[in-house]
Every structure is written in structure tokens, then in C-alpha cells.
Amino acid sequence: MGKQNVLIIEDEPELQEILTYNLEAQGYAVHVYDHGTRGLEAIQKMVPDIILLDIMLPGMDGLEICRHLRSNKSTKRIPIVMLTAKSEEVDQLVGFQMGADDYVTKPFKMRVLIERIKSLLRRANQPQDDDTQVLSSNGIMLDRLQFRVTIDGKSVTLTPTEFDLLWQLMEHPGRAYKRYDLMDAIMGDDTVVLERTIDVHIRALRKKMGDKADLIETVRGIGYRLKSNY
């Protein structure tokens, strides 16, 4: 098996060097770009396994790059991790709405970033085999094999994290999940995340679900559940 390709779009030379050194030490092939437009062009040509993406970039910012990638059939399933100094929850929400799978604020611990990369790559490489890869209820249909989502017959674009989150809730309607249990279920229990991260994902998911948003209930003091009857 060849090395997995990590493509980084980051314009800080020192951080480029640190990321390259540590990721190559983990066995990844690393490709670095310091310009948004050139980085997007490179992604479209090589289709990497995962992307680390800064928000503030020359040429084209990370949010716009994210939007382009999620609207393109060949790149819409590539895991994207935002690397940015912006730490406000509203900034994270915008990033997730544009299609990011994870959001790491600077400065960050390299160990945490590497574990998140490993977790996202495991999810992206999960085997997809039989007809158990389709879930349907309350007008929502999820198809893992085609990575397709429809709500009341209309196609909806979800990020891989949002897809897995909705899948988990739909598999067990009525079950109240604690925040960290839900993140463990979709990202792996070896991934270090803040409990509030799930709130940002849920907000972005609800917005995309439109009239079906109230299917996802907030359970005070616990977390979330999908209504078992609608």
C-alpha cells in the first residue's frame, strides 16, 4: 500500500515546516502550498486523502476553497481539517457549514492533530459492502455507498462528519446520546475533542435539514437524540 497523501494549504513557513516534519515522520506523503488558488488547483489534480486548510490565505481563503471542494463530485468526500487562529464558536460554525470535518485552532498540540487526522482517514476508508448501507425514515434517506442524502426527495449536501452524525442518530432513534459518546461513536474514542464541538456540528446539521431540523432533539444535561416518532 502506498503512502496516504496529506495536502496542506498554509502560508506560515514555520508551521509548514513543523507539519511536514511531523506528518512525514508518521509515514504520510506531504504536499504543501502557501497560496489558496494554487492549492485548490493541486487538490483537483491529485485528489489527496486528507486536506489541512488554513482560513486566512492569499489568493482564495480557506472557506471559499472548502465550498468549491464540497460542490465538486471528485473532491466532496475528502476529509478537511481547518487550521486557524479563529477560535470563536461562530467561526467554527461557518467552517462546518462550508464543509469542514474538523476545526483545530492555533496553537495546537501536534499529537492532537495527528490523532484527528488518523481518525478521519479511518472513517474515510471504512469498507462499504452490502445493502445495510442505506437508512431511511421520516422522509430522510442516507446511502453510504453513494454518499447521498435526500430529505423529502430533495438532495442535501452533508460533510462526512455530518453524514456520520445523522447516520448514528438514525440507527438508534429515541436513544439519548451524551455529547462525548456521540463524538466517540463517529470519530473514534482515541480522538481528543471538546464536548462543545458536537454542538457546532449539530447546529450546522440542523440548518441543512430545514423543516426536519426538529427531529434532532436537545436533551438537557445530556446531549442529543433523534425523535423515535414524528
Residue pairs with C-beta under 8 A, 6 or more apart in sequence:
2 29
3 27
3 28
3 29
4 27
4 28
4 29
4 49
4 50
4 121
5 28
5 29
5 31
5 46
5 48
5 49
5 50
6 23
6 28
6 29
6 30
6 31
6 48
6 49
6 50
6 51
6 52
6 117
7 31
7 32
7 33
7 39
7 42
7 43
7 46
7 48
7 50
7 51
7 52
8 16
8 19
8 20
8 30
8 31
8 32
8 33
8 51
8 52
8 53
9 32
9 33
9 34
9 35
9 36
9 39
9 40
9 51
9 52
9 53
9 54
9 57
9 62
9 65
10 16
10 19
10 32
10 34
10 52
10 53
10 54
10 57
10 83
11 34
11 35
11 54
11 56
11 57
11 58
12 54
13 34
15 83
15 106
16 32
16 34
18 110
19 30
19 32
19 52
20 30
20 32
22 110
22 114
23 30
23 114
23 117
24 30
26 114
31 42
31 46
31 48
33 39
33 42
34 57
34 58
35 57
35 58
35 59
36 57
36 58
36 59
36 60
36 61
36 62
36 64
36 65
37 59
37 60
38 59
39 53
39 57
39 65
40 60
40 65
40 68
40 69
43 51
43 69
43 75
43 78
44 72
44 74
44 75
47 74
47 75
47 78
48 78
49 78
49 79
49 121
49 124
50 78
50 79
50 80
50 81
50 117
50 120
50 121
50 124
51 69
51 78
51 79
51 80
51 81
52 81
52 83
52 113
52 117
53 62
53 65
53 66
53 80
53 81
53 82
53 83
53 100
54 62
54 82
54 83
54 84
55 61
55 62
55 63
55 82
55 83
55 84
55 86
55 91
55 95
56 62
56 84
56 85
57 65
62 82
62 84
62 95
63 94
63 95
63 98
66 80
66 82
66 95
66 98
66 99
66 100
67 98
67 99
68 75
69 75
69 76
69 78
69 80
69 99
70 76
70 98
70 99
70 157
70 159
71 157
76 99
76 147
76 157
77 124
77 147
77 160
78 124
79 101
79 102
79 120
79 121
79 123
79 124
79 160
80 99
80 100
80 101
80 102
80 159
81 100
81 101
81 102
81 103
81 104
81 113
81 116
81 117
81 120
82 95
82 100
82 102
82 103
82 104
83 104
83 106
83 108
84 91
84 95
84 103
84 104
84 105
84 106
85 105
85 106
86 92
86 105
87 105
89 196
89 199
89 200
92 103
92 197
92 200
93 200
93 203
93 204
95 103
96 103
96 159
96 161
96 162
96 200
96 201
96 203
96 204
97 204
97 207
99 157
99 159
100 159
101 120
101 159
101 160
101 161
102 116
102 120
102 161
103 197
103 200
104 112
104 113
104 116
112 192
115 190
115 191
115 192
116 187
116 191
116 192
116 193
118 190
119 187
119 188
119 190
119 191
120 160
120 187
122 188
123 160
123 164
123 186
123 187
123 188
124 160
128 144
128 145
133 143
133 144
133 145
134 141
134 142
134 143
134 144
134 145
135 141
135 142
135 167
135 170
135 171
136 142
137 170
137 173
138 212
138 215
138 227
138 230
139 151
139 152
139 153
139 212
140 149
140 150
140 151
140 166
140 170
140 209
140 212
140 215
141 148
141 149
141 150
141 151
142 148
142 149
142 163
142 166
142 167
142 170
143 149
144 167
147 160
147 163
148 155
149 155
149 156
149 157
149 158
149 163
149 166
150 156
151 209
151 210
151 212
152 211
152 212
156 208
156 209
157 208
158 166
158 205
158 208
159 204
161 186
161 187
161 201
162 201
162 204
162 205
162 208
164 186
164 187
165 182
165 186
165 198
165 201
165 202
165 205
166 205
167 186
168 177
168 182
168 185
168 186
169 177
169 182
169 216
169 224
169 225
169 226
170 226
172 226
173 225
173 226
173 227
173 228
174 225
174 226
174 227
174 228
175 225
175 226
176 219
176 222
176 223
176 224
176 225
177 185
177 222
177 223
177 224
177 225
178 222
178 223
179 195
179 196
179 198
179 199
179 223
179 224
180 193
180 195
180 198
181 223
182 198
182 223
182 224
183 191
183 193
183 195
183 197
183 198
184 191
187 193
198 223
198 224
202 216
202 224
205 216
206 213
206 216
207 213
209 215
209 216
214 227
215 226
215 227
215 230
216 224
216 225
216 226
216 227
217 224
217 225
217 226
217 227
218 224
219 225
